Amino acid sequence: MFYGLSLAWLSSAVGLTGLYMMQQNEVAYIDSTVDTYNREYMNHILSSWIIRGSSFAGVMLDIDRFKSINDRFGHSEGDRALKNVTNILKDTRKDNEWVFRFAGDEFVILKLTDSRDGLVPYMEEVNRRLEEYNHADHPYELALSYGMSFFDTGNVDTFMKEMDDRMYDMKVRHHKMDDLEAGRHEMTGNCENKMCVKRG
């Protein structure tokens, strides 16, 4: 009986220790600001998928005008913008999409798929939800620049760079649109609405 109780206690202690370690590992992979997976966990997932020989789609995105949001409304509001975008990205998930905060206001979405267009429906829904968000009463609008890529064989660095380059191209187009919009508002003297927050 004595040894049985000792072994039972030891077994419980080992189980609790293992559970605690699992929880600590999970916490280490969560971005505390926006409550989603971080870049370290993204690298872990990418490595495991590549080792298994999986194909997957990815999209890298960032928040337009984010620096202007911070400058005009403060960093607390900037954090709120990050959380609102994260919630939209997470709430849009339907078919095994993974959401990671990559750096600053940049995010990466990954999905196991054999289709190069595997994340197109996801981003269409994200854009629809952003439009819905922007029709509500907020001091500024949220918009995203993004780029997609597909990995089946090759180098993961090329996969990441392709997403980044395409995101940058979209951001340049958005900047040009903003410049035209800002010029129009300057001519009319109307730059008090939330569309005048420059993209950043």
trRosetta pair geometry for C-beta under 8 A, 3 or more apart (Angstrom, degrees):
i j d omega theta_ij theta_ji phi_ij phi_ji
1 4 5.5 -55 -145 35 29 115
1 5 6.4 28 157 -18 64 104
2 5 6.0 -56 -153 35 28 107
2 6 6.5 26 151 -18 63 108
3 6 5.5 -54 -147 37 36 114
3 7 6.2 34 156 -18 68 106
4 7 5.9 -57 -147 38 28 108
4 8 6.3 29 154 -20 64 107
5 8 5.6 -54 -147 36 31 113
5 9 6.4 32 155 -19 65 105
6 9 5.8 -55 -151 36 30 110
6 10 6.3 29 152 -19 65 108
7 10 5.5 -53 -144 38 33 113
7 11 6.1 37 155 -22 66 105
8 11 5.7 -52 -146 35 29 112
8 12 6.5 29 154 -17 63 105
9 12 5.8 -57 -152 36 31 110
9 13 6.3 31 152 -20 66 107
10 13 5.6 -54 -147 36 31 112
10 14 6.4 31 155 -18 65 105
11 14 5.9 -54 -148 35 30 110
11 15 6.4 30 153 -19 63 108
12 15 5.6 -57 -149 38 31 113
12 16 6.2 28 156 -16 67 107
13 16 5.9 -56 -146 39 29 108
13 17 6.2 31 154 -21 64 107
14 17 5.7 -54 -147 36 30 112
14 18 6.4 31 154 -20 64 105
15 18 5.8 -55 -150 35 30 111
15 19 6.4 29 153 -18 64 106
16 19 5.6 -53 -147 37 33 112
16 20 6.2 36 153 -21 66 105
17 20 5.7 -53 -148 35 31 112
17 21 6.4 30 154 -18 65 105
18 21 5.8 -55 -148 36 31 110
18 22 6.4 33 153 -20 65 104
19 22 5.7 -53 -150 34 32 112
19 23 6.4 31 153 -18 65 106
20 23 5.7 -56 -150 37 32 111
20 24 6.3 32 152 -20 66 106
21 24 5.6 -52 -146 36 33 113
21 25 6.4 35 154 -20 65 104
22 25 5.8 -54 -150 35 31 111
22 26 6.4 31 152 -19 64 106
23 26 5.6 -54 -149 36 32 112
23 27 6.4 35 152 -21 65 104
24 27 5.7 -51 -148 34 32 112
24 28 6.5 37 152 -24 63 104
25 28 5.6 -53 -153 30 33 115
25 29 6.9 21 153 -11 63 108
26 29 5.9 -66 -156 40 34 106
26 30 6.7 31 150 -26 68 110
27 30 5.7 -61 -148 29 36 112
28 40 7.3 -62 142 89 88 147
29 37 5.8 -18 153 -140 94 81
29 38 6.0 -157 -173 33 46 93
29 40 6.1 -124 -117 86 69 102
29 41 3.7 80 -160 -66 111 124
29 44 7.4 -58 -117 24 127 144
30 35 6.6 -3 -178 -142 112 45
30 36 7.2 165 -149 91 73 12
30 37 6.6 -61 -104 -101 51 40
30 38 6.5 102 166 -19 6 98
30 41 7.9 36 -59 -20 40 145
31 34 5.3 9 103 46 119 87
31 35 7.0 -95 80 -33 74 13
31 36 5.7 -6 41 61 108 62
31 37 7.1 46 -4 119 91 13
31 38 4.4 133 -57 -80 86 91
31 101 4.4 -4 -23 39 166 137
32 35 7.3 22 -152 -70 27 58
33 79 6.1 -116 -168 -143 108 102
33 82 6.4 -1 136 109 117 143
33 83 7.5 -125 148 -67 74 89
33 101 7.6 123 63 -129 104 176
34 82 5.3 -102 -81 140 119 103
34 83 5.4 -165 -123 -96 75 60
34 86 4.1 157 -179 -52 118 162
34 101 5.6 126 49 -63 134 140
35 83 7.7 46 23 -128 98 93
35 86 7.1 127 59 137 74 147
36 86 5.3 -153 -17 -158 132 119
36 89 7.6 9 -100 87 163 122
36 90 6.3 -145 -96 -68 120 121
36 99 5.1 -60 -166 109 138 104
36 100 6.7 -171 133 -117 107 24
36 101 5.6 121 76 -24 106 94
36 107 8.0 15 93 -131 149 114
37 41 4.4 -100 -170 78 108 139
37 42 6.5 131 128 -52 115 76
37 98 6.8 -21 35 178 147 98
37 99 6.7 139 32 89 95 57
37 100 4.7 -54 92 -104 98 75
37 101 7.3 175 87 16 46 71
38 41 5.6 98 57 13 64 97
38 42 7.2 -110 114 -6 38 93
38 100 6.6 53 163 -160 7 88
38 101 5.8 -30 -115 61 56 92
39 42 5.2 -51 -149 33 38 118
39 43 6.5 41 153 -20 68 100
39 100 6.4 108 -87 165 42 120
39 101 7.1 -74 -41 96 76 61
39 102 5.5 80 -90 -145 102 44
39 103 6.5 27 -59 -55 140 78
40 43 5.9 -53 -156 33 31 111
40 44 6.6 33 146 -19 63 105
41 44 5.2 -49 -149 35 40 117
41 45 6.3 41 152 -20 69 102
41 100 6.7 -162 78 -116 94 114
42 45 5.8 -55 -148 37 31 109
42 46 6.2 31 154 -18 66 107
42 98 7.7 153 -109 128 77 124
42 100 4.1 56 -69 -137 118 169
42 102 7.0 -10 5 -100 167 73
42 108 5.9 72 -135 71 149 132
42 110 7.1 144 -143 -14 91 135
43 46 5.7 -53 -143 38 31 112
43 47 6.3 33 156 -21 64 106
44 47 5.9 -56 -150 34 27 111
44 48 6.5 22 155 -16 63 107
45 48 5.9 -58 -149 37 31 108
45 49 6.3 28 156 -17 66 108
45 98 6.4 -162 -179 143 170 171
45 110 6.6 149 117 77 135 156
46 49 5.9 -58 -147 38 30 109
46 50 6.2 26 158 -18 66 109
46 110 7.3 -129 -76 -113 83 159
46 156 5.8 98 168 -146 128 145
47 50 5.9 -59 -146 38 28 108
47 51 6.3 30 156 -20 64 107
48 51 5.8 -52 -147 35 30 113
48 52 6.5 24 156 -12 63 110
49 52 5.8 -63 -151 42 30 107
49 54 4.2 -79 -168 55 85 126
49 56 5.8 -3 171 -21 153 139
49 112 6.8 -154 -127 -92 125 98
50 53 7.5 42 -178 -73 33 27
50 54 7.2 -83 -69 44 25 80
50 151 7.8 -56 -91 150 91 137
50 156 6.3 -66 -74 -60 146 123
54 112 5.7 -52 178 -130 132 103
55 112 7.5 100 81 -158 51 63
55 113 6.9 -76 108 86 90 42
55 114 5.5 74 76 -107 133 54
55 150 7.3 15 179 176 100 90
55 151 6.3 -175 -150 98 59 60
55 152 4.0 -1 -113 -106 114 76
56 110 5.8 18 161 -173 133 92
56 111 6.1 166 -161 84 88 40
56 112 5.1 -52 -100 -101 97 43
56 113 6.2 87 -132 30 45 67
56 118 7.7 -103 -166 65 45 155
56 150 7.6 -174 97 -152 37 58
56 151 5.4 -1 57 57 75 101
57 110 7.4 160 85 -153 49 48
57 111 5.2 -12 58 61 92 95
57 113 5.1 -17 -2 52 106 121
57 115 7.0 -26 -45 86 133 67
57 116 6.8 131 -98 -154 111 28
57 117 7.6 -39 -109 99 153 6
57 118 3.8 -180 0 56 145 113
57 119 4.6 -164 123 -14 129 103
57 148 6.8 -9 -176 -168 101 103
57 149 7.4 166 -157 88 59 44
57 150 5.2 -26 -105 -104 73 76
57 151 7.7 -177 -85 21 26 72
58 108 6.2 -12 -167 -171 108 99
58 109 6.7 157 -154 82 55 56
58 110 5.1 -13 -102 -101 87 71
58 111 7.6 176 -78 22 45 68
58 119 7.2 34 -158 -16 2 154
58 148 6.9 158 88 -153 49 58
58 149 5.3 -12 63 61 95 87
58 150 7.6 177 21 -85 73 31
58 151 7.0 34 -4 -7 112 107
58 159 6.5 82 31 164 138 107
58 160 7.8 -42 109 -94 157 55
58 163 5.6 -62 111 -75 108 143
59 108 7.2 163 83 -153 46 53
59 109 4.7 1 53 51 94 104
59 119 5.0 -151 -26 126 118 152
59 122 7.7 -164 10 88 144 121
59 123 6.1 171 -118 -69 170 123
59 146 5.3 20 176 177 107 121
59 147 6.9 170 -151 84 66 34
59 148 4.8 -28 -97 -97 85 74
59 149 7.8 163 -85 19 41 64
59 163 6.5 167 -146 -141 26 117
60 102 6.7 12 -138 -27 97 163
60 106 6.5 0 -176 -172 94 106
60 107 7.4 168 -153 87 51 46
60 108 5.2 -20 -100 -101 72 80
60 146 6.5 170 87 -150 43 71
60 147 5.6 -9 56 57 90 85
60 160 7.4 80 -53 -156 140 65
60 163 3.8 106 4 146 112 118
60 164 5.7 -16 78 -74 160 55
60 166 7.9 125 52 64 98 91
60 167 5.0 -81 95 -40 97 144
61 106 7.0 163 88 -150 38 61
61 107 5.4 -15 63 60 88 90
61 108 7.8 161 20 -87 68 34
61 109 7.5 20 5 -4 111 103
61 144 4.8 7 -176 -177 123 120
61 145 6.5 165 -150 85 70 44
61 146 3.6 -23 -95 -95 95 100
61 147 7.7 171 -77 18 58 54
61 167 6.3 -165 -102 -122 37 124
62 66 7.0 -84 163 -12 95 138
62 104 7.5 15 -133 98 119 102
62 105 5.0 84 -161 108 91 89
62 106 4.4 -36 -85 -93 101 69
62 107 7.2 156 -87 14 48 69
62 144 7.0 156 78 -150 28 74
62 145 5.9 -11 57 58 78 90
62 146 7.8 164 15 -80 50 63
62 167 6.6 90 9 173 93 131
62 171 7.4 7 61 -83 110 129
63 66 4.2 91 90 -67 107 113
63 69 7.7 -37 133 10 129 142
63 81 6.4 110 -170 144 161 117
63 82 7.3 -111 -22 -91 151 61
63 85 5.8 -106 -83 -63 117 160
63 105 4.3 -86 28 173 103 126
63 142 6.6 -56 -145 -153 104 87
63 143 7.5 111 -162 73 59 47
63 144 6.3 -47 -104 -100 45 69
64 142 8.0 130 51 -173 84 44
64 143 4.2 -25 43 85 128 97
64 144 6.5 -150 -9 -89 92 14
64 145 5.8 102 -64 -22 96 93
64 171 7.1 180 -98 -127 90 81
64 174 5.5 -100 -116 154 138 153
64 199 4.0 -42 -177 -137 97 104
64 200 7.0 123 179 36 42 50
65 68 4.5 -55 -170 46 80 119
65 69 5.9 91 128 -32 87 92
65 140 7.0 -151 120 175 139 131
65 143 7.0 69 11 44 109 100
65 178 7.9 162 -73 -109 101 146
65 197 5.0 82 -173 127 140 97
65 198 5.7 164 -119 103 91 38
65 199 4.3 -70 -56 -111 73 38
65 200 5.0 67 -150 5 21 81
66 69 5.5 -49 -151 29 36 115
66 70 6.7 35 152 -15 66 101
66 78 6.7 82 -176 -144 83 100
66 81 6.8 177 -127 110 83 143
66 104 7.8 121 116 154 154 102
66 105 4.2 -76 -115 -65 172 171
66 200 4.8 -116 51 74 56 111
67 70 5.7 -53 -153 38 35 111
67 71 6.1 30 152 -17 68 109
67 200 3.1 -159 30 -173 90 151
68 71 5.6 -54 -138 41 33 110
68 72 5.7 17 166 -9 68 115
68 197 4.8 150 126 -179 130 84
68 198 4.6 162 -73 60 151 75
68 199 7.2 -59 8 -72 132 2
68 200 4.8 -179 -8 -37 81 119
69 72 6.4 -64 -135 45 21 99
69 73 5.7 -33 -177 32 61 115
69 77 6.3 -135 166 116 93 104
69 78 5.3 133 110 -97 103 76
69 81 5.3 21 153 -29 160 161
69 140 5.8 -154 -105 71 96 165
69 197 6.5 55 -72 178 66 140
69 200 7.3 -128 9 22 78 132
70 73 7.3 -75 -116 56 11 74
70 74 7.0 -49 -161 138 49 11
70 75 5.5 27 -144 -91 95 61
70 77 7.5 178 -102 74 39 87
70 78 4.0 21 -87 -71 83 140
70 200 7.9 -95 23 71 99 168
72 140 7.7 117 80 -64 135 137
72 197 6.2 -113 21 -121 158 105
73 77 3.7 -57 126 66 118 158
73 78 7.2 155 79 -43 98 69
73 139 6.3 130 -96 97 137 143
73 140 7.1 -116 -28 -12 142 129
74 77 5.1 93 66 12 78 100
74 78 7.0 -133 109 -7 43 91
75 78 4.9 -47 -146 35 43 121
75 79 6.4 49 153 -22 68 95
76 79 5.8 -48 -153 32 32 111
76 80 6.6 34 146 -19 62 104
77 80 5.2 -49 -150 35 39 117
77 81 6.5 46 148 -23 66 98
77 139 7.6 -38 -156 56 142 134
78 81 5.6 -48 -151 30 34 113
78 82 6.7 37 149 -18 63 101
79 82 5.5 -51 -152 34 36 115
79 83 6.4 34 151 -17 66 104
80 83 5.7 -53 -148 38 34 110
80 84 6.3 35 153 -21 66 105
81 84 5.7 -53 -145 35 31 111
81 85 6.4 29 156 -16 64 105
81 105 8.0 -9 109 -125 111 118
81 140 7.7 -22 -96 76 126 122
81 142 6.5 169 -154 -99 95 109
82 85 6.0 -58 -151 38 28 108
82 86 6.3 30 152 -20 64 108
82 101 8.0 41 -175 -119 114 128
82 105 6.4 -121 -97 -115 96 77
83 86 5.5 -53 -145 37 33 114
83 87 6.3 36 155 -22 66 103
84 87 5.8 -50 -148 33 31 112
84 88 6.7 32 152 -18 62 103
84 133 7.0 124 169 -155 119 145
84 142 6.5 -141 106 -64 122 156
85 88 5.7 -54 -152 35 34 111
85 89 6.3 32 152 -17 67 106
85 105 7.9 65 46 -163 160 87
85 107 7.3 -162 133 -19 118 143
85 142 6.2 -169 -78 -166 94 139
85 144 7.3 128 -141 -77 122 113
86 89 5.7 -57 -148 39 32 111
86 90 6.1 23 158 -13 68 110
86 99 7.1 125 -153 152 74 137
86 101 7.2 -25 -99 -70 118 106
86 107 7.4 172 -96 -93 72 142
87 90 5.9 -58 -141 42 29 106
87 91 5.8 25 162 -17 67 113
88 91 6.0 -57 -137 41 25 107
88 92 6.3 28 160 -26 61 110
88 126 6.2 96 144 -145 108 78
88 129 4.9 162 -150 116 106 132
88 130 6.5 67 -168 -70 161 72
88 133 6.7 -60 -82 -42 133 144
88 142 8.0 166 -5 112 154 150
89 92 6.1 -59 -152 29 25 112
89 93 7.7 44 149 -41 56 90
89 99 4.8 126 133 -127 116 137
89 107 6.2 -96 -91 151 169 162
89 109 6.7 -143 -163 -79 114 116
89 126 6.5 20 -98 -117 61 120
90 93 6.0 -31 -167 -5 40 115
90 99 5.4 -105 -81 25 72 159
91 129 7.2 154 86 -140 115 160
92 97 7.5 -26 101 64 86 152
92 122 6.1 106 138 -163 119 78
92 125 4.9 148 -150 109 112 115
92 126 5.2 -30 -77 -76 170 74
92 129 6.2 -126 -76 -3 109 149
93 96 7.9 172 -171 24 103 5
93 97 4.5 -144 -123 58 88 104
93 99 6.9 -103 -60 -28 123 112
93 122 7.7 15 -103 -134 44 115
94 97 7.2 42 35 3 52 111
94 122 7.5 -158 26 -100 97 86
94 125 7.9 66 -13 33 124 171
95 111 7.1 49 100 -150 88 128
95 122 7.9 -120 43 -71 98 108
96 111 6.1 114 101 -143 83 83
96 112 6.1 -41 126 38 135 95
97 109 5.6 -8 -174 -171 110 106
97 110 7.3 148 -159 75 60 39
97 111 4.8 -35 -103 -81 67 108
97 119 7.2 104 -113 -117 117 95
97 122 5.7 119 -82 -121 152 149
98 109 6.8 152 75 -158 53 53
98 110 4.6 -17 57 61 109 90
98 111 7.0 178 14 -73 77 53
99 107 6.6 -15 -167 -175 83 122
99 109 5.8 -15 -101 -104 62 79
100 107 6.5 152 82 -163 52 69
100 108 4.7 -14 64 61 107 90
100 109 7.6 -178 23 -80 76 32
100 110 7.2 26 -1 0 116 104
101 106 7.6 109 -170 86 59 55
101 107 5.7 -48 -109 -104 47 78
102 106 4.3 -58 66 112 113 100
102 107 5.8 166 -1 -120 93 16
102 108 4.7 88 -63 -17 117 100
103 106 5.1 11 58 50 70 115
108 163 7.4 62 -124 138 98 159
109 119 6.2 134 106 -141 120 140
109 122 6.8 -169 150 128 153 146
111 118 5.3 -158 95 132 124 122
111 119 5.6 156 22 -74 133 96
111 122 7.3 177 -39 -24 150 154
113 118 3.2 120 97 -117 163 154
113 119 7.7 -174 23 -39 151 71
114 118 7.6 126 52 -69 33 126
114 152 7.9 57 -139 -101 62 115
115 118 4.2 135 74 -63 93 82
116 150 4.3 -68 -125 -52 74 160
117 120 4.4 -18 -175 -7 88 128
118 150 7.5 118 15 -110 106 104
119 122 4.7 -52 -161 41 66 123
119 123 5.9 63 143 -21 86 101
119 148 6.0 -174 69 -127 118 120
120 123 6.1 -60 -147 39 30 104
120 124 6.4 34 154 -22 65 106
120 148 7.6 -3 -72 -92 70 167
121 124 5.5 -53 -147 34 34 116
121 125 6.5 32 156 -16 66 104
122 125 6.0 -62 -157 37 29 107
122 126 6.4 33 147 -22 66 105
123 126 5.1 -45 -143 33 40 117
123 127 6.4 42 156 -19 66 101
123 146 6.5 -155 -132 89 132 154
123 148 7.5 -99 -26 -67 152 121
124 127 5.9 -54 -152 36 30 110
124 128 6.6 32 149 -20 62 105
125 128 5.4 -50 -148 34 36 114
125 129 6.4 34 154 -17 67 104
126 129 5.9 -59 -150 38 30 108
126 130 6.4 33 151 -22 65 105
126 144 7.2 -27 138 32 124 153
127 130 5.5 -49 -146 33 34 115
127 131 6.6 38 154 -20 64 101
127 144 7.7 -119 -90 45 76 112
128 131 5.8 -52 -154 33 32 112
128 132 6.6 33 148 -18 63 105
129 132 5.4 -51 -149 36 37 116
129 133 6.3 42 150 -22 66 103
130 133 5.5 -51 -148 35 34 114
130 134 6.2 29 155 -18 66 108
130 142 5.7 -121 -148 94 99 99
130 143 6.8 104 170 -104 141 45
130 144 6.8 -127 -86 0 158 104
131 134 5.8 -58 -144 39 30 109
131 135 6.6 33 155 -25 63 104
132 135 6.0 -55 -153 27 30 111
132 136 7.5 33 148 -24 59 98
133 136 6.0 -56 -168 21 38 112
133 138 7.2 15 158 -14 82 147
133 142 6.0 -15 104 39 135 121
134 138 7.0 -83 -126 41 44 125
134 141 4.4 36 -131 -136 116 97
134 142 6.4 -141 -71 38 96 71
138 141 7.1 123 83 -85 118 41
138 142 7.8 -17 111 -18 160 91
138 194 7.0 92 99 -133 75 165
139 194 5.9 163 157 -104 38 117
140 194 4.6 -175 -110 -163 39 107
140 197 4.7 -2 -131 9 119 159
141 194 5.5 124 -19 126 79 116
141 195 6.5 19 8 -90 128 62
141 197 7.5 176 35 48 72 118
143 174 7.1 164 127 -143 133 139
143 199 7.2 -59 73 -106 122 108
145 167 5.4 104 129 -172 93 75
145 168 7.8 78 143 -89 135 16
145 170 4.2 165 -156 102 92 107
145 171 4.0 56 -167 -72 174 77
145 174 5.7 -113 -78 -2 113 143
146 166 7.7 -1 133 113 46 98
146 167 5.4 -34 -150 -109 22 91
146 170 6.4 -13 44 52 38 160
147 162 7.1 -157 144 136 121 58
147 163 4.7 147 97 -168 99 47
147 164 6.6 -100 58 4 140 5
147 165 6.5 165 -169 73 168 49
147 166 2.6 138 -142 85 119 94
147 167 3.6 -103 -2 -39 105 65
147 168 7.3 -14 -34 12 141 58
147 169 7.0 92 -89 36 121 96
147 170 6.5 -167 -63 1 82 118
148 163 6.5 -13 -143 -114 9 83
148 166 6.5 -67 32 97 47 156
149 159 5.2 153 127 -163 139 66
149 160 7.7 -137 47 -73 157 16
149 162 4.1 110 -101 94 132 117
149 163 4.5 -94 -3 -57 117 82
149 166 7.2 172 -54 12 87 136
150 159 7.8 -110 86 -132 20 99
151 154 6.9 -128 -143 56 78 101
151 156 6.8 21 -124 -109 147 66
151 159 4.5 -1 -77 -107 112 143
154 158 5.7 -68 148 57 122 136
154 159 7.0 137 93 -46 113 95
155 158 4.3 88 74 2 97 105
155 159 7.1 -162 99 -7 54 84
156 159 5.1 -48 -151 34 43 120
156 160 6.3 41 152 -18 70 102
157 160 5.8 -53 -147 38 33 108
157 161 6.1 32 154 -19 66 108
158 161 5.7 -55 -141 39 30 110
158 162 6.2 35 157 -25 64 105
159 162 6.0 -55 -151 30 25 111
159 163 7.0 23 153 -14 59 104
160 163 5.9 -56 -156 35 34 110
160 164 6.3 32 151 -18 67 110
161 164 5.4 -56 -145 40 35 113
161 165 6.0 35 157 -21 69 105
162 165 5.9 -50 -142 35 29 109
162 166 6.4 23 160 -13 62 109
163 166 6.1 -64 -150 40 27 106
163 167 6.2 28 154 -20 65 109
164 167 5.7 -56 -148 36 28 112
164 168 6.4 30 154 -21 64 106
165 168 5.7 -55 -150 35 31 112
165 169 6.5 35 151 -22 64 102
166 169 5.6 -46 -148 31 36 115
166 170 6.7 35 153 -16 63 102
167 170 5.9 -57 -155 37 33 109
167 171 6.4 35 149 -22 66 107
168 171 5.4 -54 -148 35 34 115
168 172 6.5 40 153 -23 66 100
169 172 5.8 -49 -153 29 32 113
169 173 6.8 31 150 -16 62 103
170 173 5.6 -54 -154 36 37 113
170 174 6.4 38 149 -20 67 105
171 174 5.5 -53 -149 36 35 113
171 175 6.4 41 151 -24 66 101
171 199 7.4 -178 -159 148 79 133
172 175 5.6 -49 -150 30 32 114
172 176 6.7 33 152 -18 63 102
173 176 5.8 -54 -153 34 33 111
173 177 6.6 33 150 -18 65 105
174 177 5.5 -53 -150 37 35 113
174 178 6.3 38 151 -22 67 104
174 199 5.2 142 133 -112 113 176
175 178 5.6 -54 -149 35 32 113
175 179 6.4 35 152 -23 65 102
175 199 5.9 -125 -89 72 61 126
176 179 5.7 -48 -149 30 32 113
176 180 6.7 32 153 -16 62 103
177 180 5.9 -56 -154 36 33 110
177 181 6.3 30 151 -18 67 109
178 181 5.5 -57 -145 40 33 111
178 182 6.0 33 156 -20 69 106
178 198 5.8 96 171 -144 139 69
178 199 4.9 -138 -53 7 154 105
179 182 5.8 -51 -142 36 29 110
179 183 6.4 31 155 -20 61 106
180 183 5.8 -56 -151 35 29 112
180 184 6.6 30 152 -20 63 105
181 184 5.7 -54 -152 33 32 112
181 185 6.6 28 153 -16 65 105
181 195 6.5 -101 165 150 139 113
181 196 7.9 -154 130 -100 105 54
182 185 5.8 -56 -150 38 33 109
182 186 6.3 36 152 -22 66 104
182 191 7.3 43 -144 -117 69 124
182 196 6.7 101 -109 -141 78 75
182 198 6.9 11 -72 -93 137 94
183 186 5.6 -52 -147 33 33 112
183 187 6.5 33 155 -20 64 104
184 187 5.8 -55 -153 33 32 111
184 188 6.5 12 155 -3 66 110
185 188 5.9 -65 -144 49 33 100
185 189 7.8 -110 166 57 60 9
185 190 5.3 -104 -151 80 81 66
185 191 4.3 102 147 -81 128 85
185 195 7.9 174 -64 95 141 103
185 196 5.8 -147 128 -97 175 109
186 189 7.4 32 -172 -74 29 36
186 191 6.7 21 -72 -49 55 130
190 193 7.2 19 157 -2 95 102
191 196 4.3 115 -167 -120 80 154
192 196 7.1 63 7 15 8 145
193 196 6.0 115 67 -6 60 99
194 197 6.1 -20 -174 -3 59 111
